[in-house]
Amino acid sequence: MSNQKNQPSRINYTEIAKSTKFQILMKQKNGFVLPMTIFFFIFYFLLPILTSYVPSINQPAIGAVTWAWIFGFAQFIMTWVLCMLYSSKAKKLDAMVEEIKQDIGKGVEM
């Protein structure tokens, strides 16, 4: 009996990484993740910077609620929106990953 059926197939990860589909996947992923991460950090660290250097952010906006509180609440909204955007994008990226995995299983040239 041959032991080939019991041995896991070897996957050529270098070939996958060089493939057009994988390159497109990584470009789309990085094109989304990098700008969103930069935006998140800027928006997140802007609150302590503004409260330190811009006195008007501590002025009342609505009744006793200051602009700093509104900005802080906006950070929660921004986080939820980014999570929803990422979930939507991740579904598309996951579909691309599955397509690449199926191509590997079929022995399609990458």
Distance bins in CASP14 RR format, pairs under 12 A and 6 or more apart:
PFRMAT RR
TARGET T0000
AUTHOR 0000-0000-0000
RMODE 2
METHOD distances of the structure
MODEL  1
4 10 0 0 0 0 0 1 0 0 0 0 0
9 104 0 0 0 0 1 0 0 0 0 0 0
9 105 0 0 0 0 1 0 0 0 0 0 0
9 107 0 0 0 0 1 0 0 0 0 0 0
10 16 0 0 0 0 0 1 0 0 0 0 0
10 104 0 0 0 0 0 1 0 0 0 0 0
11 17 0 0 0 0 0 1 0 0 0 0 0
11 100 0 0 0 0 0 1 0 0 0 0 0
11 101 0 0 0 0 1 0 0 0 0 0 0
11 103 0 0 0 0 0 1 0 0 0 0 0
11 104 1 0 0 1 0 0 0 0 0 0 0
11 105 0 0 0 0 1 0 0 0 0 0 0
11 107 0 0 0 0 0 1 0 0 0 0 0
11 110 0 0 0 0 0 1 0 0 0 0 0
12 18 0 0 0 0 1 0 0 0 0 0 0
12 19 0 0 0 0 1 0 0 0 0 0 0
12 22 0 0 0 0 0 1 0 0 0 0 0
12 104 0 0 0 0 1 0 0 0 0 0 0
12 105 0 0 0 0 0 1 0 0 0 0 0
12 107 0 0 0 0 0 1 0 0 0 0 0
12 109 0 0 0 0 0 1 0 0 0 0 0
12 110 1 0 0 1 0 0 0 0 0 0 0
13 19 0 0 0 0 0 1 0 0 0 0 0
13 22 0 0 0 0 1 0 0 0 0 0 0
13 100 0 0 0 0 0 1 0 0 0 0 0
13 104 0 0 0 0 1 0 0 0 0 0 0
13 110 0 0 0 0 0 1 0 0 0 0 0
14 22 0 0 0 0 0 1 0 0 0 0 0
14 110 0 0 0 0 1 0 0 0 0 0 0
15 21 0 0 0 0 0 1 0 0 0 0 0
15 22 0 0 0 0 1 0 0 0 0 0 0
15 100 0 0 0 0 0 1 0 0 0 0 0
15 103 0 0 0 0 0 1 0 0 0 0 0
15 104 0 0 0 0 1 0 0 0 0 0 0
15 107 0 0 0 0 0 1 0 0 0 0 0
15 108 0 0 0 0 0 1 0 0 0 0 0
15 109 0 0 0 0 1 0 0 0 0 0 0
15 110 1 0 1 0 0 0 0 0 0 0 0
16 22 1 0 1 0 0 0 0 0 0 0 0
16 23 0 0 0 0 0 1 0 0 0 0 0
16 25 0 0 0 0 0 1 0 0 0 0 0
16 26 0 0 0 0 0 1 0 0 0 0 0
16 97 0 0 0 0 0 1 0 0 0 0 0
16 100 1 0 0 1 0 0 0 0 0 0 0
16 101 0 0 0 0 1 0 0 0 0 0 0
16 103 0 0 0 0 1 0 0 0 0 0 0
16 104 1 0 0 1 0 0 0 0 0 0 0
16 105 0 0 0 0 0 1 0 0 0 0 0
16 107 0 0 0 0 0 1 0 0 0 0 0
16 108 0 0 0 0 0 1 0 0 0 0 0
16 109 0 0 0 0 0 1 0 0 0 0 0
16 110 1 0 1 0 0 0 0 0 0 0 0
17 23 0 0 0 0 1 0 0 0 0 0 0
17 25 0 0 0 0 0 1 0 0 0 0 0
17 26 0 0 0 0 1 0 0 0 0 0 0
17 100 0 0 0 0 0 1 0 0 0 0 0
17 110 0 0 0 0 1 0 0 0 0 0 0
18 26 0 0 0 0 0 1 0 0 0 0 0
18 109 0 0 0 0 0 1 0 0 0 0 0
18 110 1 0 0 1 0 0 0 0 0 0 0
19 25 0 0 0 0 1 0 0 0 0 0 0
19 26 0 0 0 0 0 1 0 0 0 0 0
19 96 0 0 0 0 0 1 0 0 0 0 0
19 99 0 0 0 0 0 1 0 0 0 0 0
19 100 1 0 0 1 0 0 0 0 0 0 0
19 101 0 0 0 0 0 1 0 0 0 0 0
19 103 0 0 0 0 1 0 0 0 0 0 0
19 104 0 0 0 0 1 0 0 0 0 0 0
19 107 0 0 0 0 0 1 0 0 0 0 0
19 108 0 0 0 0 1 0 0 0 0 0 0
19 109 0 0 0 0 1 0 0 0 0 0 0
19 110 1 1 0 0 0 0 0 0 0 0 0
20 26 0 0 0 0 0 1 0 0 0 0 0
20 27 0 0 0 0 0 1 0 0 0 0 0
20 96 0 0 0 0 0 1 0 0 0 0 0
20 99 0 0 0 0 0 1 0 0 0 0 0
20 100 0 0 0 0 0 1 0 0 0 0 0
20 103 0 0 0 0 0 1 0 0 0 0 0
20 108 0 0 0 0 0 1 0 0 0 0 0
20 109 0 0 0 0 0 1 0 0 0 0 0
20 110 1 0 0 1 0 0 0 0 0 0 0
21 27 0 0 0 0 0 1 0 0 0 0 0
21 28 0 0 0 0 0 1 0 0 0 0 0
21 93 0 0 0 0 0 1 0 0 0 0 0
21 95 0 0 0 0 0 1 0 0 0 0 0
21 96 1 0 0 1 0 0 0 0 0 0 0
21 97 0 0 0 0 1 0 0 0 0 0 0
21 98 0 0 0 0 0 1 0 0 0 0 0
21 99 1 0 0 1 0 0 0 0 0 0 0
21 100 1 0 1 0 0 0 0 0 0 0 0
21 101 0 0 0 0 0 1 0 0 0 0 0
21 102 0 0 0 0 0 1 0 0 0 0 0
21 103 1 0 0 1 0 0 0 0 0 0 0
21 104 0 0 0 0 0 1 0 0 0 0 0
21 108 0 0 0 0 1 0 0 0 0 0 0
21 109 0 0 0 0 0 1 0 0 0 0 0
21 110 1 0 0 1 0 0 0 0 0 0 0
22 28 0 0 0 0 0 1 0 0 0 0 0
22 29 0 0 0 0 0 1 0 0 0 0 0
22 93 0 0 0 0 0 1 0 0 0 0 0
22 96 0 0 0 0 1 0 0 0 0 0 0
22 97 0 0 0 0 1 0 0 0 0 0 0
22 99 0 0 0 0 0 1 0 0 0 0 0
22 100 1 0 0 1 0 0 0 0 0 0 0
22 101 0 0 0 0 0 1 0 0 0 0 0
22 103 0 0 0 0 1 0 0 0 0 0 0
22 104 0 0 0 0 0 1 0 0 0 0 0
22 110 1 0 0 1 0 0 0 0 0 0 0
23 29 0 0 0 0 0 1 0 0 0 0 0
23 30 0 0 0 0 0 1 0 0 0 0 0
23 96 0 0 0 0 0 1 0 0 0 0 0
23 100 0 0 0 0 0 1 0 0 0 0 0
23 110 0 0 0 0 0 1 0 0 0 0 0
24 30 0 0 0 0 0 1 0 0 0 0 0
24 31 0 0 0 0 0 1 0 0 0 0 0
24 92 0 0 0 0 0 1 0 0 0 0 0
24 93 0 0 0 0 0 1 0 0 0 0 0
24 96 1 0 0 1 0 0 0 0 0 0 0
24 97 0 0 0 0 0 1 0 0 0 0 0
24 99 0 0 0 0 0 1 0 0 0 0 0
24 100 0 0 0 0 1 0 0 0 0 0 0
25 31 0 0 0 0 0 1 0 0 0 0 0
25 32 0 0 0 0 0 1 0 0 0 0 0
25 89 0 0 0 0 0 1 0 0 0 0 0
25 90 0 0 0 0 0 1 0 0 0 0 0
25 92 0 0 0 0 1 0 0 0 0 0 0
25 93 1 0 0 1 0 0 0 0 0 0 0
25 94 0 0 0 0 0 1 0 0 0 0 0
25 95 0 0 0 0 1 0 0 0 0 0 0
25 96 1 0 1 0 0 0 0 0 0 0 0
25 97 1 0 0 1 0 0 0 0 0 0 0
25 98 0 0 0 0 0 1 0 0 0 0 0
25 99 0 0 0 0 1 0 0 0 0 0 0
25 100 1 0 0 1 0 0 0 0 0 0 0
25 101 0 0 0 0 0 1 0 0 0 0 0
25 103 0 0 0 0 0 1 0 0 0 0 0
26 32 0 0 0 0 0 1 0 0 0 0 0
26 33 0 0 0 0 0 1 0 0 0 0 0
26 34 0 0 0 0 0 1 0 0 0 0 0
26 93 0 0 0 0 1 0 0 0 0 0 0
26 96 0 0 0 0 1 0 0 0 0 0 0
26 97 0 0 0 0 0 1 0 0 0 0 0
26 100 0 0 0 0 0 1 0 0 0 0 0
27 33 0 0 0 0 0 1 0 0 0 0 0
27 34 0 0 0 0 0 1 0 0 0 0 0
27 93 0 0 0 0 0 1 0 0 0 0 0
27 96 0 0 0 0 0 1 0 0 0 0 0
28 34 0 0 0 0 0 1 0 0 0 0 0
28 89 1 0 0 1 0 0 0 0 0 0 0
28 90 0 0 0 0 0 1 0 0 0 0 0
28 92 1 0 0 1 0 0 0 0 0 0 0
28 93 1 0 0 1 0 0 0 0 0 0 0
28 94 0 0 0 0 0 1 0 0 0 0 0
28 95 0 0 0 0 0 1 0 0 0 0 0
28 96 1 0 0 1 0 0 0 0 0 0 0
28 97 0 0 0 0 0 1 0 0 0 0 0
29 35 0 0 0 0 0 1 0 0 0 0 0
29 36 0 0 0 0 0 1 0 0 0 0 0
29 37 0 0 0 0 0 1 0 0 0 0 0
29 86 0 0 0 0 0 1 0 0 0 0 0
29 89 0 0 0 0 1 0 0 0 0 0 0
29 90 0 0 0 0 1 0 0 0 0 0 0
29 92 0 0 0 0 1 0 0 0 0 0 0
29 93 1 0 1 0 0 0 0 0 0 0 0
29 94 0 0 0 0 0 1 0 0 0 0 0
29 96 0 0 0 0 1 0 0 0 0 0 0
29 97 0 0 0 0 1 0 0 0 0 0 0
30 36 0 0 0 0 0 1 0 0 0 0 0
30 37 0 0 0 0 0 1 0 0 0 0 0
30 38 0 0 0 0 0 1 0 0 0 0 0
30 89 0 0 0 0 0 1 0 0 0 0 0
30 93 0 0 0 0 0 1 0 0 0 0 0
31 37 0 0 0 0 0 1 0 0 0 0 0
31 38 0 0 0 0 0 1 0 0 0 0 0
31 89 0 0 0 0 1 0 0 0 0 0 0
31 93 0 0 0 0 0 1 0 0 0 0 0
32 38 0 0 0 0 0 1 0 0 0 0 0
32 39 0 0 0 0 0 1 0 0 0 0 0
32 82 0 0 0 0 0 1 0 0 0 0 0
32 85 0 0 0 0 1 0 0 0 0 0 0
32 86 1 0 0 1 0 0 0 0 0 0 0
32 87 0 0 0 0 0 1 0 0 0 0 0
32 88 0 0 0 0 1 0 0 0 0 0 0
32 89 1 0 1 0 0 0 0 0 0 0 0
32 90 0 0 0 0 1 0 0 0 0 0 0
32 92 0 0 0 0 1 0 0 0 0 0 0
32 93 0 0 0 0 1 0 0 0 0 0 0
33 39 0 0 0 0 0 1 0 0 0 0 0
33 40 0 0 0 0 0 1 0 0 0 0 0
33 82 0 0 0 0 0 1 0 0 0 0 0
33 85 0 0 0 0 0 1 0 0 0 0 0
33 86 0 0 0 0 1 0 0 0 0 0 0
33 89 0 0 0 0 1 0 0 0 0 0 0
33 90 0 0 0 0 0 1 0 0 0 0 0
33 93 0 0 0 0 1 0 0 0 0 0 0
34 40 0 0 0 0 0 1 0 0 0 0 0
34 41 0 0 0 0 0 1 0 0 0 0 0
35 41 0 0 0 0 0 1 0 0 0 0 0
35 42 0 0 0 0 0 1 0 0 0 0 0
35 82 0 0 0 0 0 1 0 0 0 0 0
35 85 0 0 0 0 0 1 0 0 0 0 0
35 86 0 0 0 0 0 1 0 0 0 0 0
35 89 0 0 0 0 0 1 0 0 0 0 0
36 42 0 0 0 0 0 1 0 0 0 0 0
36 43 0 0 0 0 0 1 0 0 0 0 0
36 78 0 0 0 0 0 1 0 0 0 0 0
36 79 0 0 0 0 0 1 0 0 0 0 0
36 81 0 0 0 0 0 1 0 0 0 0 0
36 82 1 0 1 0 0 0 0 0 0 0 0
36 83 0 0 0 0 0 1 0 0 0 0 0
36 84 0 0 0 0 0 1 0 0 0 0 0
36 85 1 0 0 1 0 0 0 0 0 0 0
36 86 1 0 0 1 0 0 0 0 0 0 0
36 88 0 0 0 0 0 1 0 0 0 0 0
36 89 0 0 0 0 1 0 0 0 0 0 0
36 90 0 0 0 0 0 1 0 0 0 0 0
37 43 0 0 0 0 0 1 0 0 0 0 0
37 44 0 0 0 0 0 1 0 0 0 0 0
37 82 0 0 0 0 1 0 0 0 0 0 0
37 86 0 0 0 0 0 1 0 0 0 0 0
38 44 0 0 0 0 0 1 0 0 0 0 0
38 45 0 0 0 0 0 1 0 0 0 0 0
38 82 0 0 0 0 0 1 0 0 0 0 0
39 45 0 0 0 0 0 1 0 0 0 0 0
39 46 0 0 0 0 0 1 0 0 0 0 0
39 75 0 0 0 0 0 1 0 0 0 0 0
39 78 0 0 0 0 1 0 0 0 0 0 0
39 79 0 0 0 0 0 1 0 0 0 0 0
39 81 0 0 0 0 0 1 0 0 0 0 0
39 82 0 0 0 0 1 0 0 0 0 0 0
39 85 0 0 0 0 0 1 0 0 0 0 0
40 46 0 0 0 0 0 1 0 0 0 0 0
40 75 0 0 0 0 1 0 0 0 0 0 0
40 78 1 0 0 1 0 0 0 0 0 0 0
40 79 1 0 0 1 0 0 0 0 0 0 0
40 81 0 0 0 0 0 1 0 0 0 0 0
40 82 1 0 0 1 0 0 0 0 0 0 0
40 83 0 0 0 0 0 1 0 0 0 0 0
40 85 0 0 0 0 0 1 0 0 0 0 0
40 86 0 0 0 0 0 1 0 0 0 0 0
41 47 0 0 0 0 0 1 0 0 0 0 0
41 49 0 0 0 0 0 1 0 0 0 0 0
41 75 0 0 0 0 0 1 0 0 0 0 0
41 78 0 0 0 0 0 1 0 0 0 0 0
41 82 0 0 0 0 0 1 0 0 0 0 0
42 49 0 0 0 0 1 0 0 0 0 0 0
42 50 0 0 0 0 0 1 0 0 0 0 0
42 75 0 0 0 0 0 1 0 0 0 0 0
42 78 0 0 0 0 0 1 0 0 0 0 0
43 49 0 0 0 0 0 1 0 0 0 0 0
43 50 0 0 0 0 0 1 0 0 0 0 0
43 71 0 0 0 0 1 0 0 0 0 0 0
43 72 0 0 0 0 1 0 0 0 0 0 0
43 74 0 0 0 0 1 0 0 0 0 0 0
43 75 1 0 0 1 0 0 0 0 0 0 0
43 76 0 0 0 0 0 1 0 0 0 0 0
43 77 0 0 0 0 0 1 0 0 0 0 0
43 78 1 0 1 0 0 0 0 0 0 0 0
43 79 0 0 0 0 1 0 0 0 0 0 0
43 81 0 0 0 0 0 1 0 0 0 0 0
43 82 0 0 0 0 1 0 0 0 0 0 0
44 50 0 0 0 0 0 1 0 0 0 0 0
44 71 0 0 0 0 0 1 0 0 0 0 0
44 72 0 0 0 0 1 0 0 0 0 0 0
44 74 0 0 0 0 0 1 0 0 0 0 0
44 75 1 0 0 1 0 0 0 0 0 0 0
44 76 0 0 0 0 0 1 0 0 0 0 0
44 78 0 0 0 0 1 0 0 0 0 0 0
44 79 0 0 0 0 1 0 0 0 0 0 0
44 82 0 0 0 0 0 1 0 0 0 0 0
45 51 0 0 0 0 0 1 0 0 0 0 0
45 52 0 0 0 0 0 1 0 0 0 0 0
45 71 0 0 0 0 0 1 0 0 0 0 0
45 75 0 0 0 0 0 1 0 0 0 0 0
46 52 0 0 0 0 0 1 0 0 0 0 0
46 53 0 0 0 0 0 1 0 0 0 0 0
46 54 0 0 0 0 1 0 0 0 0 0 0
46 57 0 0 0 0 1 0 0 0 0 0 0
46 67 0 0 0 0 0 1 0 0 0 0 0
46 68 0 0 0 0 0 1 0 0 0 0 0
46 71 1 0 0 1 0 0 0 0 0 0 0
46 72 0 0 0 0 1 0 0 0 0 0 0
46 74 0 0 0 0 0 1 0 0 0 0 0
46 75 0 0 0 0 1 0 0 0 0 0 0
46 78 0 0 0 0 0 1 0 0 0 0 0
47 53 0 0 0 0 0 1 0 0 0 0 0
47 54 0 0 0 0 0 1 0 0 0 0 0
47 57 0 0 0 0 1 0 0 0 0 0 0
47 58 0 0 0 0 0 1 0 0 0 0 0
47 66 0 0 0 0 0 1 0 0 0 0 0
47 67 0 0 0 0 0 1 0 0 0 0 0
47 68 1 0 0 1 0 0 0 0 0 0 0
47 69 0 0 0 0 0 1 0 0 0 0 0
47 70 0 0 0 0 0 1 0 0 0 0 0
47 71 1 0 1 0 0 0 0 0 0 0 0
47 72 1 0 1 0 0 0 0 0 0 0 0
47 73 0 0 0 0 0 1 0 0 0 0 0
47 74 0 0 0 0 1 0 0 0 0 0 0
47 75 1 0 0 1 0 0 0 0 0 0 0
47 76 0 0 0 0 0 1 0 0 0 0 0
47 78 0 0 0 0 0 1 0 0 0 0 0
48 54 0 0 0 0 0 1 0 0 0 0 0
48 57 0 0 0 0 0 1 0 0 0 0 0
48 68 0 0 0 0 1 0 0 0 0 0 0
48 71 0 0 0 0 0 1 0 0 0 0 0
48 72 0 0 0 0 0 1 0 0 0 0 0
48 75 0 0 0 0 0 1 0 0 0 0 0
49 57 0 0 0 0 1 0 0 0 0 0 0
49 68 0 0 0 0 0 1 0 0 0 0 0
49 71 0 0 0 0 0 1 0 0 0 0 0
50 56 0 0 0 0 1 0 0 0 0 0 0
50 57 1 0 1 0 0 0 0 0 0 0 0
50 58 0 0 0 0 1 0 0 0 0 0 0
50 59 0 0 0 0 0 1 0 0 0 0 0
50 66 0 0 0 0 0 1 0 0 0 0 0
50 67 0 0 0 0 1 0 0 0 0 0 0
50 68 1 0 0 1 0 0 0 0 0 0 0
50 70 0 0 0 0 0 1 0 0 0 0 0
50 71 1 0 0 1 0 0 0 0 0 0 0
50 72 0 0 0 0 0 1 0 0 0 0 0
50 74 0 0 0 0 0 1 0 0 0 0 0
50 75 0 0 0 0 0 1 0 0 0 0 0
51 57 1 0 1 0 0 0 0 0 0 0 0
51 58 1 0 0 1 0 0 0 0 0 0 0
51 59 0 0 0 0 0 1 0 0 0 0 0
51 66 0 0 0 0 1 0 0 0 0 0 0
51 67 0 0 0 0 1 0 0 0 0 0 0
51 68 1 0 1 0 0 0 0 0 0 0 0
51 69 0 0 0 0 0 1 0 0 0 0 0
51 71 0 0 0 0 1 0 0 0 0 0 0
51 72 0 0 0 0 0 1 0 0 0 0 0
52 58 0 0 0 0 0 1 0 0 0 0 0
52 68 0 0 0 0 0 1 0 0 0 0 0
54 66 0 0 0 0 0 1 0 0 0 0 0
54 67 0 0 0 0 1 0 0 0 0 0 0
54 68 0 0 0 0 1 0 0 0 0 0 0
54 71 0 0 0 0 0 1 0 0 0 0 0
55 66 0 0 0 0 0 1 0 0 0 0 0
55 67 0 0 0 0 0 1 0 0 0 0 0
55 68 0 0 0 0 0 1 0 0 0 0 0
56 66 0 0 0 0 1 0 0 0 0 0 0
56 67 1 0 0 1 0 0 0 0 0 0 0
56 68 0 0 0 0 0 1 0 0 0 0 0
56 71 0 0 0 0 0 1 0 0 0 0 0
57 66 1 0 0 1 0 0 0 0 0 0 0
57 67 1 0 1 0 0 0 0 0 0 0 0
57 68 1 0 1 0 0 0 0 0 0 0 0
57 69 0 0 0 0 1 0 0 0 0 0 0
57 70 0 0 0 0 1 0 0 0 0 0 0
57 71 1 0 0 1 0 0 0 0 0 0 0
57 72 0 0 0 0 0 1 0 0 0 0 0
58 64 0 0 0 0 0 1 0 0 0 0 0
58 65 0 0 0 0 0 1 0 0 0 0 0
58 66 1 0 1 0 0 0 0 0 0 0 0
58 67 1 0 0 1 0 0 0 0 0 0 0
58 68 1 0 1 0 0 0 0 0 0 0 0
58 69 0 0 0 0 1 0 0 0 0 0 0
58 70 0 0 0 0 0 1 0 0 0 0 0
58 71 0 0 0 0 0 1 0 0 0 0 0
59 65 0 0 0 0 0 1 0 0 0 0 0
59 66 1 0 0 1 0 0 0 0 0 0 0
59 67 1 0 0 1 0 0 0 0 0 0 0
59 68 0 0 0 0 1 0 0 0 0 0 0
59 69 0 0 0 0 0 1 0 0 0 0 0
59 70 0 0 0 0 0 1 0 0 0 0 0
60 66 1 0 1 0 0 0 0 0 0 0 0
60 67 0 0 0 0 1 0 0 0 0 0 0
60 68 0 0 0 0 0 1 0 0 0 0 0
60 69 0 0 0 0 1 0 0 0 0 0 0
60 70 0 0 0 0 0 1 0 0 0 0 0
61 67 1 0 1 0 0 0 0 0 0 0 0
61 68 0 0 0 0 1 0 0 0 0 0 0
61 69 1 0 0 1 0 0 0 0 0 0 0
61 70 1 0 1 0 0 0 0 0 0 0 0
61 71 0 0 0 0 1 0 0 0 0 0 0
61 72 0 0 0 0 0 1 0 0 0 0 0
61 73 0 0 0 0 0 1 0 0 0 0 0
61 74 0 0 0 0 0 1 0 0 0 0 0
62 69 0 0 0 0 1 0 0 0 0 0 0
62 70 1 0 0 1 0 0 0 0 0 0 0
62 73 0 0 0 0 0 1 0 0 0 0 0
63 69 0 0 0 0 0 1 0 0 0 0 0
63 70 0 0 0 0 0 1 0 0 0 0 0
65 71 0 0 0 0 0 1 0 0 0 0 0
65 72 0 0 0 0 0 1 0 0 0 0 0
65 73 0 0 0 0 1 0 0 0 0 0 0
66 72 0 0 0 0 0 1 0 0 0 0 0
66 73 0 0 0 0 0 1 0 0 0 0 0
67 73 0 0 0 0 0 1 0 0 0 0 0
67 74 0 0 0 0 0 1 0 0 0 0 0
68 74 0 0 0 0 0 1 0 0 0 0 0
68 75 0 0 0 0 0 1 0 0 0 0 0
69 75 0 0 0 0 0 1 0 0 0 0 0
69 76 0 0 0 0 0 1 0 0 0 0 0
70 76 0 0 0 0 0 1 0 0 0 0 0
70 77 0 0 0 0 0 1 0 0 0 0 0
71 77 0 0 0 0 0 1 0 0 0 0 0
71 78 0 0 0 0 1 0 0 0 0 0 0
72 78 0 0 0 0 1 0 0 0 0 0 0
72 79 0 0 0 0 0 1 0 0 0 0 0
73 79 0 0 0 0 0 1 0 0 0 0 0
73 80 0 0 0 0 0 1 0 0 0 0 0
74 80 0 0 0 0 0 1 0 0 0 0 0
74 81 0 0 0 0 0 1 0 0 0 0 0
75 81 0 0 0 0 0 1 0 0 0 0 0
75 82 0 0 0 0 0 1 0 0 0 0 0
76 82 0 0 0 0 0 1 0 0 0 0 0
76 83 0 0 0 0 0 1 0 0 0 0 0
77 83 0 0 0 0 0 1 0 0 0 0 0
77 84 0 0 0 0 0 1 0 0 0 0 0
78 84 0 0 0 0 0 1 0 0 0 0 0
78 85 0 0 0 0 0 1 0 0 0 0 0
79 85 0 0 0 0 0 1 0 0 0 0 0
79 86 0 0 0 0 0 1 0 0 0 0 0
80 86 0 0 0 0 0 1 0 0 0 0 0
80 87 0 0 0 0 0 1 0 0 0 0 0
81 87 0 0 0 0 0 1 0 0 0 0 0
81 88 0 0 0 0 0 1 0 0 0 0 0
82 88 0 0 0 0 0 1 0 0 0 0 0
82 89 0 0 0 0 0 1 0 0 0 0 0
82 90 0 0 0 0 0 1 0 0 0 0 0
83 89 0 0 0 0 0 1 0 0 0 0 0
83 90 0 0 0 0 0 1 0 0 0 0 0
84 90 0 0 0 0 0 1 0 0 0 0 0
84 91 0 0 0 0 0 1 0 0 0 0 0
85 91 0 0 0 0 0 1 0 0 0 0 0
85 92 0 0 0 0 0 1 0 0 0 0 0
86 92 0 0 0 0 0 1 0 0 0 0 0
86 93 0 0 0 0 1 0 0 0 0 0 0
86 94 0 0 0 0 0 1 0 0 0 0 0
87 93 0 0 0 0 0 1 0 0 0 0 0
87 94 0 0 0 0 0 1 0 0 0 0 0
88 94 0 0 0 0 0 1 0 0 0 0 0
88 95 0 0 0 0 0 1 0 0 0 0 0
89 95 0 0 0 0 0 1 0 0 0 0 0
89 96 0 0 0 0 0 1 0 0 0 0 0
90 96 0 0 0 0 0 1 0 0 0 0 0
90 97 0 0 0 0 1 0 0 0 0 0 0
91 97 0 0 0 0 0 1 0 0 0 0 0
91 98 0 0 0 0 0 1 0 0 0 0 0
92 98 0 0 0 0 0 1 0 0 0 0 0
92 99 0 0 0 0 0 1 0 0 0 0 0
93 99 0 0 0 0 0 1 0 0 0 0 0
93 100 0 0 0 0 0 1 0 0 0 0 0
94 100 0 0 0 0 0 1 0 0 0 0 0
94 101 0 0 0 0 0 1 0 0 0 0 0
95 101 0 0 0 0 0 1 0 0 0 0 0
95 102 0 0 0 0 0 1 0 0 0 0 0
96 102 0 0 0 0 0 1 0 0 0 0 0
96 103 0 0 0 0 0 1 0 0 0 0 0
97 103 0 0 0 0 0 1 0 0 0 0 0
97 104 0 0 0 0 0 1 0 0 0 0 0
98 104 0 0 0 0 0 1 0 0 0 0 0
98 105 0 0 0 0 0 1 0 0 0 0 0
99 105 0 0 0 0 0 1 0 0 0 0 0
99 106 0 0 0 0 0 1 0 0 0 0 0
99 108 0 0 0 0 0 1 0 0 0 0 0
99 110 0 0 0 0 0 1 0 0 0 0 0
100 106 0 0 0 0 0 1 0 0 0 0 0
100 107 0 0 0 0 0 1 0 0 0 0 0
100 108 0 0 0 0 1 0 0 0 0 0 0
100 110 0 0 0 0 1 0 0 0 0 0 0
101 107 0 0 0 0 0 1 0 0 0 0 0
101 108 0 0 0 0 0 1 0 0 0 0 0
101 110 0 0 0 0 0 1 0 0 0 0 0
102 108 0 0 0 0 1 0 0 0 0 0 0
102 110 0 0 0 0 0 1 0 0 0 0 0
103 109 0 0 0 0 1 0 0 0 0 0 0
103 110 1 0 0 1 0 0 0 0 0 0 0
104 110 1 0 0 1 0 0 0 0 0 0 0
END
